């Protein structure tokens, strides 16, 4: 068996052992696409009857870590809407792109169709207040990054990280594209906007490798120009209590 087939067999044994009553299951993540390393865990989505409960948990099965995304059938629509509202769609992508393992009654197929429909509709748009707040926050990170001495490497690196994350959030939102965190941040960013995303990532790398904030500052300014420019004086946010 190849690596993908081995991972799928391991995941199916896990589901069979721990959830013999499962209504559906699939393998997601790098293991489902044959890109897993020797230390990769298994991302497994499991559909259960309504007598159980939805949850997320990490287990070890046959010596291998597995992250379980467990949902009851009735909870799926609400959970997918929650996942969409975060604009990352972690579990939506898991269902849409994963490798089916177990589907005795068609529940998994219907859930995968629903996930694909939600993904096709895209993440929710940001409202005016969210756009304004994002511009203001990114401007603050930009100003602090430019003002920070290269000798203060801890501060410089922390600011570069925050600037990249906020800029990625705004760029993907501008394109009505899904965003991500961790390794999925550069993947989603480059997918949404190869030119601006590449400039942001190259700029972040310049800070990390050469303590040079200029390329990242230039890339952030490009993002701000796309959204109406930096926002400093005049910004106000109401406290809603």
C-alpha positions in Angstrom: 0.0 0.0 0.0 1.1 3.6 -0.6 1.1 6.2 2.2 -2.4 7.4 1.4 -3.8 3.9 1.5 -2.0 3.1 4.7 -3.3 6.3 6.4 -6.8 5.5 5.2 -6.6 2.0 6.6 -5.4 3.3 10.0 -8.2 5.9 10.1 -10.8 3.3 9.3 -9.6 1.0 12.0 -9.8 3.9 14.5 -13.4 4.7 13.5 -14.4 1.0 13.6 -12.8 0.6 17.1 -14.0 3.8 18.7 -17.3 4.5 16.8 -18.8 1.2 15.6 -22.1 3.0 15.3 -20.8 5.9 13.1 -23.0 7.0 10.3 -20.0 8.2 8.2 -16.3 9.0 8.4 -13.6 10.5 6.2 -9.9 11.2 6.3 -8.7 14.7 5.7 -5.5 16.8 5.9 -2.2 15.9 4.4 -2.7 12.2 5.0 -5.7 12.2 2.6 -3.6 13.7 -0.1 -0.5 11.6 0.3 1.6 14.5 1.7 1.9 13.2 5.3 5.3 13.0 7.0 6.4 10.4 9.5 5.1 12.6 12.4 1.8 13.7 10.8 -1.4 13.1 12.7 -4.6 11.9 11.2 -7.5 14.3 10.7 -10.7 12.3 10.9 -14.2 13.6 10.6 -16.9 11.4 12.1 -20.7 11.6 11.8 -22.6 10.2 14.7 -26.3 9.7 15.5 -28.1 12.4 17.5 -27.9 10.2 20.6 -24.2 11.2 20.8 -22.7 14.7 21.1 -20.5 16.9 18.8 -17.0 17.5 19.9 -13.3 17.8 18.9 -10.7 15.6 20.5 -7.2 14.2 20.1 -6.6 10.5 20.6 -3.8 8.1 20.0 -4.6 4.9 18.2 -2.2 2.2 17.3 0.6 4.6 18.3 -0.5 7.4 16.0 -2.1 10.7 17.0 -5.4 11.5 15.5 -7.5 14.7 15.7 -11.2 13.8 15.6 -13.9 16.2 14.3 -17.0 14.6 15.6 -20.5 15.9 14.8 -24.0 14.6 15.1 -26.1 14.7 12.0 -28.5 17.3 13.4 -25.6 19.5 14.5 -23.9 19.7 11.1 -25.8 22.7 9.6 -25.2 24.8 12.7 -21.6 23.8 12.9 -21.0 24.5 9.3 -22.4 28.0 9.7 -20.2 28.6 12.7 -17.2 27.4 10.7 -18.2 29.7 7.8 -18.5 32.7 10.2 -14.8 32.3 11.2 -13.9 32.7 7.5 -11.5 29.7 7.7 -13.8 26.9 6.9 -11.5 24.3 8.5 -14.1 21.5 8.8 -15.9 22.6 5.6 -12.7 21.9 3.7 -12.2 18.7 5.6 -15.5 17.4 4.4 -15.3 18.8 0.9 -11.8 17.5 0.1 -11.4 14.5 2.4 -11.2 10.8 1.5 -14.4 8.9 2.4 -13.9 6.0 4.6 -17.4 4.9 5.7 -20.9 5.8 4.5 -23.4 3.0 4.9 -26.5 5.2 4.6 -25.5 8.2 2.5 -25.2 10.6 5.4 -21.5 11.4 4.5 -22.3 12.0 0.9 -25.0 14.5 1.8 -22.8 16.2 4.3 -20.0 16.6 1.7 -22.5 18.1 -0.7 -23.6 20.6 1.9 -20.0 21.5 2.7 -19.2 22.1 -0.9 -22.2 24.3 -1.3 -21.2 26.4 1.7 -17.7 26.8 0.4 -18.9 27.8 -3.0 -21.0 30.5 -1.5 -17.8 31.9 0.1 -17.1 33.4 3.6 -19.3 36.2 4.9 -18.4 39.8 3.9 -16.9 42.1 6.4 -19.1 45.0 7.5 -18.1 48.7 7.3 -17.0 48.8 11.0 -14.9 45.6 10.5 -13.1 47.1 7.5 -12.4 50.3 9.3 -11.1 48.5 12.4 -8.9 46.2 10.2 -7.4 49.2 8.4 -6.7 50.9 11.7 -5.1 47.9 13.3 -2.9 47.1 10.3 -1.8 50.8 10.2 -0.8 50.5 13.9 1.2 47.4 13.2 2.9 49.1 10.2 3.8 52.2 12.1 5.2 50.2 15.0 7.1 47.9 12.7 8.8 50.8 10.9 9.6 52.6 14.2 11.1 49.5 15.9 14.9 49.3 16.0 16.4 46.2 14.3 18.2 45.7 17.6 14.9 44.9 19.2 14.5 41.7 17.4 11.8 40.1 19.6 9.6 43.1 19.1 10.3 43.4 15.4 9.5 39.7 14.8 6.3 39.9 16.8 5.1 42.9 14.9 6.0 41.3 11.6 3.9 38.3 12.5 0.9 40.4 13.5 1.2 42.6 10.4 1.2 39.5 8.2 -1.8 38.0 9.9 -3.9 41.1 9.8 -2.9 41.9 6.2 -3.7 38.3 5.1 -7.1 38.6 6.9 -7.9 41.8 4.9 -6.6 40.6 1.6 -8.6 37.4 1.6 -11.7 39.3 2.8 -11.3 41.8 -0.1 -11.4 38.9 -2.5 -14.2 37.1 -0.7 -11.8 34.2 -0.3 -11.2 31.8 2.6 -8.4 32.6 5.0 -6.3 30.3 7.2 -4.0 30.1 10.2 -0.7 28.3 10.6 0.5 26.6 7.4 -2.8 27.4 5.8 -2.3 31.2 6.0 0.3 31.4 3.2 -1.6 28.8 1.2 -4.9 30.6 1.3 -3.3 34.0 0.9 -1.4 33.1 -2.2 -4.5 31.4 -3.6 -6.5 34.6 -3.1 -3.9 37.1 -4.3 -0.6 35.7 -5.6 1.0 39.1 -6.2 0.1 40.9 -3.0 0.3 37.7 -1.0 3.7 36.9 -2.3 4.9 40.4 -1.5 3.7 40.0 2.1 5.3 36.7 2.6 8.6 37.8 1.0 8.5 40.9 3.2 7.9 38.8 6.3 10.8 36.6 5.4 13.1 39.7 5.0 12.3 40.7 8.6 13.0 37.2 9.8 16.3 36.7 7.9 17.7 40.2 7.5 15.9 42.3 10.1 14.8 44.5 7.2 11.2 45.7 7.6 11.2 47.8 4.4 9.8 45.1 2.0 7.0 44.1 4.5 6.2 47.8 5.1 5.9 48.3 1.3 3.7 45.2 0.9 1.4 46.3 3.8 1.1 49.8 2.3 -0.1 48.1 -0.9 -2.8 46.3 1.0 -3.9 49.5 2.8 -4.0 51.4 -0.6 -6.3 48.7 -1.8 -8.7 49.4 1.1 -8.6 53.2 1.1 -5.2 53.9 2.6 -3.8 53.9 6.2 -6.2 54.9 8.9 -4.9 57.0 11.9 -6.6 60.2 13.0 -10.3 60.2 12.7 -10.7 56.5 13.7 -13.3 56.0 16.4 -15.0 52.8 17.7 -18.0 52.8 19.9 -18.0 50.7 23.0 -21.1 48.5 23.0 -20.7 47.2 26.6 
